[in-house]
Amino acid sequence: MDLIAWLFAVSGIAALMAALLPSALHRLPLSMPMVFLGAGIASWWIFDGLFTPDPLAQGAVTEHLTEVCVIIALMGAGLAIDRPIGWRRWISTWGLLAITMPLTIVAVAVLGWWTLGLAPAAALLLGAALAPTDPVLASDVQVGEPTDDPDNEDDVRFALTSEAGLNDGLAFPFVYAAIAIAAAGMNPGGWFLGWLAFDVAYRMTVGLAVGLVVGWLLGRLIFIQARSSRLADRADGFVALAATFLAYGVAELIHGYGFIAVFVCACSIRASEREHGYHAVMHGFIEQVERLVTVVVLVLLGGAIARGLLDALTVGDILVSCAVIFVIRPLFGWLGLTGATGTRRERAAIAFFGVRGVGSIYYLAFGLENLESFPNAERLWAIVGLVVALSVVVHGVSTQPVMSRVDANREERIKAAQDAETDEAEQNEAPPRS
């Protein structure tokens, strides 16, 4: 069999399916990630001649492929959000970032160290990799195309989109802490102050600043110039890709967090002119690129699973992996939403849909690549691979029925409020009785 020709053919089929599947699966309890993960598993199980995708042996390729996928998804998420940033408007997001994410890292790290017997550095890396929700595979529960209505987004989709946009960058300090512990040991005197000053304060500040500045400059270039020369009237979606790489590259060059820079840049561009239709053009282009790169990652992940990625799992590893999806995220997600807007059912949906995906793969690859020897690497890959696969299946099956019910309840509340307003108006207009 001509392997190169086979790969071209499969790539063509995958690209075609990436274009057709979203609408075909809209009303089914299936998702595009489920289909492509299954296709990868089946392909590598059937065809013995295919190369073996091994994230441990091919760490650099895994890191950079998933890196591109995540930053493109972050730009798409930021461009899609209609709601202006504010304390009350984003209250659910702040709770998920400040409460849910740190508690998740601690819980997974403690389980990894105490239950699974992982080394402290490995347990912390596992917690950091599995804590952030994914902007790539969570597209089915995120906001849709950008509109000019800041109140158009429901609380569930908005919270999941904004959380995924920010917590991918906020997991980085904990990854660096794991790397520092693996290199210097558990004695915090050798690394803690440097980590706090540089990896937390400096890198996060730089990521935020670069995102704001690049987004502001590009917003002026695209929208605020003299109307006769506005880029938005003449350009296509490539500008969004340019913004993605520019914000990420500048932030990384000066040792900031590029993930934060990309999402903040997208939000800054979005805030510069909310009513222009060019936002939809940029978002549509980024969404198409993201979908294509995601197909590649998922098919390769399926191939890795088929070729033994999960072989290192123990019974304890499986139980902890299930706990991440069914216990830890829902529990701490609910705690993080204390005081948030929305109904109990909406908060339960937000807490449940903590999708794990490409971001988790990236963080683990990054952590392992930045230290020559990291303990328990094979088990870490097995656990992360299982959690991502479980998330793809569990959240993929449940998205359509759960979100349909959430949408139906929201429409009922809106209709009831409109009926109440109509009744009140009619009563006020009724002539007084004689």
matplotlib code that plots the C-alpha trace (Angstrom):
import matplotlib.pyplot as plt

x = [0.0, 1.3, 1.3, 1.6, -1.3, -3.4, -2.7, -3.7, -6.9, -7.8, -6.9, -9.3, -12.1, -11.4, -11.6, -14.8, -16.3, -15.2, -17.2, -20.3, -20.6, -21.5, -24.9, -25.4, -24.9, -26.8, -29.8, -28.0, -26.4, -23.1, -20.3, -17.6, -14.9, -16.5, -16.6, -13.0, -11.6, -13.4, -12.1, -8.6, -9.0, -10.5, -7.9, -4.9, -6.5, -7.3, -4.2, -1.0, 1.3, 0.5, 3.1, 2.5, 1.5, 3.4, 3.1, 5.9, 8.4, 7.1, 6.7, 7.9, 5.5, 2.6, 3.4, 3.5, 0.5, -1.7, -0.3, -1.5, -4.9, -5.4, -4.4, -6.6, -9.5, -8.8, -9.0, -12.3, -13.7, -12.7, -14.2, -17.5, -18.3, -20.8, -20.9, -18.7, -16.2, -17.4, -17.6, -21.3, -21.6, -18.8, -19.5, -19.8, -16.5, -14.6, -16.0, -15.0, -11.5, -10.9, -12.6, -13.2, -9.9, -7.6, -9.7, -9.6, -5.8, -5.4, -7.9, -6.3, -2.8, -3.7, -5.4, -2.4, 0.1, -1.9, -4.0, -2.0, 1.5, 2.8, 5.7, 4.7, 5.9, 4.1, 0.9, 0.9, 1.6, -1.4, -3.6, -2.5, -3.1, -6.5, -7.8, -8.5, -11.6, -11.0, -11.8, -11.3, -13.6, -16.2, -17.4, -20.8, -21.5, -20.1, -21.5, -22.1, -21.4, -20.8, -23.8, -24.4, -26.6, -24.6, -27.5, -27.9, -25.9, -27.3, -25.5, -24.5, -22.7, -21.2, -19.7, -18.2, -16.8, -15.2, -13.9, -12.2, -10.8, -9.0, -8.2, -6.0, -3.5, -4.0, -3.0, 0.5, 1.9, 1.0, 2.8, 5.9, 5.6, 5.6, 8.7, 10.4, 9.6, 10.9, 14.1, 14.7, 12.8, 10.0, 12.0, 10.2, 13.3, 14.9, 12.2, 9.1, 9.9, 11.3, 8.3, 5.9, 7.6, 8.4, 6.0, 3.0, 3.3, 5.5, 4.3, 0.6, 1.0, 2.9, 0.3, -2.5, -0.6, 0.4, -3.2, -4.6, -2.1, -2.1, -5.9, -6.2, -3.8, -5.5, -8.9, -7.9, -6.4, -9.5, -12.3, -11.3, -9.4, -10.9, -13.9, -12.4, -9.5, -10.8, -9.3, -12.7, -14.2, -11.6, -10.0, -10.9, -10.7, -6.9, -6.6, -7.9, -5.1, -2.6, -3.9, -3.6, 0.0, 1.0, -0.3, 1.0, 4.4, 5.0, 3.9, 6.1, 9.1, 9.1, 8.3, 4.7, 1.7, 0.7, -2.6, -3.7, -2.5, -4.5, -7.8, -7.4, -6.4, -9.6, -11.8, -10.0, -10.7, -14.3, -14.7, -13.3, -16.4, -19.1, -21.7, -19.5, -20.2, -16.5, -16.4, -18.5, -16.1, -13.0, -14.8, -16.0, -12.5, -10.9, -13.6, -12.9, -9.1, -9.7, -12.0, -9.3, -6.5, -8.8, -9.5, -5.8, -5.3, -8.3, -7.4, -3.8, -5.1, -7.3, -4.3, -2.3, -5.1, -5.3, -1.5, -1.4, -1.5, -3.7, -1.8, 0.0, -3.3, -4.0, -7.4, -6.7, -5.8, -9.2, -11.1, -9.3, -9.9, -13.6, -13.7, -12.3, -15.3, -18.1, -17.2, -14.4, -15.4, -19.2, -18.7, -16.1, -17.9, -21.0, -19.1, -17.5, -20.9, -22.1, -23.7, -23.7, -26.7, -28.9, -31.2, -30.1, -30.4, -28.2, -25.6, -25.7, -25.1, -22.1, -20.6, -21.1, -19.7, -16.1, -14.8, -11.2, -9.3, -6.5, -5.4, -4.7, -2.6, -0.7, 0.1, 1.3, 3.5, 4.9, 5.7, 7.4, 9.4, 10.7, 12.4, 14.7, 13.4, 9.9, 8.7, 5.8, 5.5, 3.8, 1.2, 0.6, 0.0, -2.3, -4.4, -4.7, -5.5, -8.3, -9.7, -9.8, -11.4, -14.0, -14.8, -15.2, -17.7, -19.6, -19.9, -20.4, -23.4, -25.0, -24.5, -27.5, -30.2, -28.9, -28.5, -31.8, -33.5, -31.6, -32.6, -36.3, -36.4, -34.8, -37.4, -40.2, -38.9, -38.6, -42.1, -43.5, -41.8, -43.1, -46.6, -46.4, -45.3, -48.1, -50.7, -49.4, -49.4, -53.0, -54.1, -52.5, -54.2, -57.7, -60.2, -61.3, -64.7, -67.5]
y = [0.0, 3.5, 5.1, 8.7, 8.3, 6.7, 9.7, 12.1, 10.3, 10.1, 13.8, 14.6, 12.5, 14.0, 17.6, 16.8, 15.3, 18.3, 20.5, 18.3, 16.7, 19.7, 20.2, 16.4, 15.7, 18.7, 16.8, 13.5, 12.5, 12.5, 15.1, 15.7, 14.9, 11.5, 10.7, 11.6, 10.0, 6.8, 7.1, 7.4, 4.3, 2.3, 3.3, 2.4, -0.8, -1.9, -0.8, -2.2, -0.3, 3.1, 4.8, 4.7, 8.1, 8.2, 11.5, 10.4, 9.7, 12.5, 15.1, 18.1, 17.4, 16.8, 20.0, 22.3, 20.7, 21.1, 24.5, 25.8, 24.2, 25.8, 29.4, 29.3, 28.1, 30.9, 33.5, 32.1, 32.0, 35.7, 36.9, 35.1, 36.6, 39.5, 40.3, 43.3, 42.5, 43.5, 42.2, 41.4, 40.4, 37.9, 36.8, 33.1, 33.3, 34.8, 32.1, 29.3, 30.7, 31.7, 28.7, 25.8, 25.7, 25.9, 23.3, 21.0, 21.2, 20.5, 17.6, 15.9, 16.5, 15.0, 12.0, 11.5, 11.6, 9.9, 7.4, 6.7, 6.9, 9.5, 11.7, 15.1, 16.9, 14.4, 14.7, 18.5, 18.4, 16.0, 18.4, 21.4, 19.5, 18.3, 21.5, 23.8, 23.3, 23.1, 25.8, 23.3, 20.3, 22.4, 24.2, 22.5, 24.1, 27.5, 30.7, 30.9, 33.6, 37.1, 39.4, 43.1, 42.2, 42.1, 40.3, 37.7, 34.9, 32.5, 32.1, 28.5, 29.0, 32.3, 30.9, 27.9, 30.0, 32.7, 30.1, 28.1, 31.3, 32.3, 29.1, 27.7, 30.5, 30.4, 26.8, 27.6, 28.8, 25.4, 23.6, 25.6, 24.8, 21.1, 21.6, 23.5, 20.8, 18.0, 19.9, 21.3, 19.0, 19.8, 22.4, 25.6, 27.7, 26.8, 27.8, 29.4, 33.1, 33.0, 31.1, 33.6, 36.6, 35.4, 32.6, 34.0, 37.8, 38.7, 36.2, 36.8, 40.6, 40.5, 38.2, 40.5, 43.7, 42.2, 41.1, 44.5, 46.5, 44.2, 44.0, 47.8, 48.5, 45.9, 47.2, 50.7, 49.3, 47.3, 49.5, 53.0, 54.3, 56.8, 55.0, 55.1, 53.0, 50.7, 47.2, 45.7, 46.8, 45.2, 42.3, 38.6, 36.3, 36.0, 39.0, 36.9, 34.4, 37.2, 38.6, 35.1, 34.6, 38.2, 38.3, 34.9, 35.4, 38.8, 37.5, 34.5, 36.5, 38.5, 35.4, 36.2, 33.8, 33.7, 31.9, 34.8, 37.3, 35.7, 35.5, 39.1, 40.3, 38.8, 40.3, 43.7, 43.5, 42.6, 45.6, 48.1, 48.0, 45.5, 46.0, 45.5, 42.3, 41.8, 40.1, 37.2, 37.0, 36.6, 34.2, 32.1, 31.8, 31.0, 28.4, 26.6, 26.5, 25.3, 22.5, 21.3, 21.2, 19.6, 16.8, 16.0, 16.0, 13.8, 11.3, 11.0, 10.7, 7.8, 6.2, 6.5, 4.9, 2.1, 1.5, 1.3, 4.7, 3.5, 0.3, 1.8, 2.4, 0.8, 0.3, 3.4, 5.4, 4.6, 5.5, 8.8, 9.6, 8.9, 11.0, 14.0, 13.9, 12.8, 14.1, 16.7, 19.0, 18.9, 19.4, 22.2, 23.7, 24.0, 25.6, 28.1, 29.2, 30.2, 33.6, 33.4, 34.3, 31.7, 28.9, 25.9, 23.8, 26.2, 26.2, 22.4, 22.3, 24.7, 22.6, 19.3, 20.5, 20.9, 19.5, 18.2, 18.0, 19.4, 21.8, 19.0, 17.2, 20.4, 21.1, 17.5, 17.6, 21.0, 19.9, 16.7, 18.4, 21.1, 18.6, 15.8, 13.3, 13.5, 10.6, 8.4, 9.9, 6.9, 6.8, 10.5, 10.1, 7.2, 9.1, 12.2, 10.2, 8.4, 11.6, 13.3, 10.2, 10.0, 13.7, 13.4, 10.5, 11.6, 15.3, 14.5, 12.2, 14.5, 17.9, 17.8, 16.6, 18.7, 21.9, 21.4, 21.2, 24.3, 26.2, 25.1, 26.3, 29.6, 30.2, 29.3, 31.9, 34.6, 33.9, 34.0, 37.3, 38.7, 37.6, 39.2, 42.5, 42.3, 41.7, 44.6, 46.9, 45.9, 46.5, 50.0, 50.9, 49.6, 52.4, 53.0, 51.5, 54.0]
z = [0.0, -0.9, 2.5, 1.2, -1.2, 1.5, 3.8, 1.1, 0.5, 4.2, 4.6, 1.8, 3.4, 6.8, 5.4, 3.6, 6.8, 8.8, 6.5, 6.4, 9.8, 12.0, 10.3, 9.8, 13.5, 14.8, 16.1, 17.0, 20.3, 18.5, 18.0, 15.4, 18.0, 18.7, 15.0, 14.3, 17.5, 16.5, 12.9, 14.2, 16.4, 13.6, 11.0, 13.1, 14.3, 10.7, 8.9, 10.4, 8.0, 9.5, 11.6, 15.3, 16.9, 20.2, 22.1, 24.4, 21.6, 19.4, 22.2, 20.2, 17.3, 19.8, 21.7, 18.7, 16.8, 19.8, 20.6, 17.1, 17.6, 21.0, 20.1, 17.0, 19.2, 21.7, 19.0, 17.8, 21.3, 22.0, 18.7, 19.4, 22.8, 22.5, 26.2, 27.3, 30.1, 33.5, 37.1, 37.1, 33.5, 33.8, 37.4, 36.5, 34.7, 37.7, 40.0, 37.6, 37.3, 41.0, 42.7, 40.3, 38.6, 41.6, 43.5, 40.5, 40.3, 44.0, 44.0, 41.0, 42.3, 45.7, 44.1, 41.8, 44.7, 47.5, 45.6, 42.5, 44.0, 41.5, 42.4, 43.6, 40.4, 38.2, 40.3, 40.1, 36.3, 35.9, 37.9, 35.9, 32.6, 33.5, 35.2, 32.2, 30.1, 26.4, 23.8, 21.0, 21.8, 23.7, 20.6, 20.7, 24.1, 23.3, 21.9, 18.2, 15.6, 16.9, 16.9, 17.7, 20.7, 24.0, 25.8, 23.1, 24.8, 27.3, 30.6, 29.9, 26.6, 27.7, 30.9, 29.2, 26.3, 28.6, 31.0, 28.3, 26.8, 30.1, 32.0, 29.3, 30.1, 33.8, 34.1, 32.9, 36.3, 37.8, 34.9, 35.6, 39.3, 38.5, 36.3, 39.1, 41.6, 39.3, 38.8, 42.3, 44.6, 47.1, 49.0, 48.1, 49.1, 45.8, 43.4, 45.0, 45.0, 41.5, 40.3, 42.0, 40.7, 37.1, 36.2, 37.9, 38.2, 35.2, 32.6, 33.3, 33.3, 30.0, 28.4, 29.5, 28.3, 25.0, 24.3, 25.1, 23.1, 20.0, 20.1, 20.5, 17.6, 15.3, 16.3, 15.1, 12.0, 11.1, 12.3, 13.5, 10.5, 8.1, 6.5, 3.0, 4.1, 6.7, 6.5, 7.5, 4.3, 2.1, 3.9, 4.5, 7.5, 7.3, 9.5, 12.4, 11.8, 11.6, 15.0, 16.5, 15.5, 16.2, 19.7, 20.6, 19.1, 20.7, 24.1, 23.9, 22.6, 25.8, 28.0, 28.6, 28.4, 24.8, 25.5, 27.6, 25.0, 22.2, 24.0, 25.4, 21.9, 20.5, 23.2, 22.6, 18.8, 19.5, 21.9, 19.4, 17.2, 18.2, 15.4, 12.3, 10.3, 9.8, 13.2, 11.7, 8.7, 11.0, 13.3, 10.4, 9.0, 12.3, 13.0, 9.7, 10.3, 13.9, 12.7, 10.2, 12.8, 15.3, 12.9, 12.6, 16.4, 17.1, 14.4, 15.7, 19.3, 18.1, 16.4, 19.6, 21.6, 19.1, 19.3, 23.1, 24.6, 27.4, 28.1, 31.2, 33.0, 36.3, 38.0, 40.2, 37.1, 35.5, 38.7, 39.0, 35.3, 35.8, 38.9, 37.0, 34.6, 36.9, 40.3, 40.5, 37.7, 38.5, 42.2, 42.0, 39.0, 41.1, 44.0, 41.6, 40.4, 43.9, 43.5, 39.7, 37.6, 35.9, 37.1, 39.0, 35.9, 33.9, 36.7, 36.7, 33.0, 33.3, 36.1, 34.1, 30.7, 31.8, 28.5, 28.6, 25.3, 23.2, 25.9, 28.3, 25.7, 25.1, 28.7, 29.3, 26.2, 27.2, 30.7, 29.6, 26.8, 29.2, 31.5, 30.3, 32.8, 34.2, 36.4, 35.4, 31.9, 30.4, 33.0, 32.7, 29.0, 29.6, 32.2, 30.1, 27.0, 28.9, 30.4, 26.9, 25.3, 28.1, 27.8, 24.0, 24.4, 27.6, 26.7, 23.0, 23.8, 26.3, 24.6, 22.3, 24.8, 27.7, 25.7, 24.0, 27.3, 28.6, 25.5, 25.8, 29.5, 28.6, 25.8, 28.2, 30.7, 28.0, 26.7, 30.2, 30.8, 27.5, 28.3, 31.7, 30.2, 27.6, 30.3, 32.4, 29.4, 28.5, 32.1, 32.1, 28.8, 29.7, 30.3, 33.9, 34.8, 35.2]

ax = plt.figure().add_subplot(projection="3d")
ax.plot(x, y, z, "-o")
ax.set_aspect("equal")
plt.show()
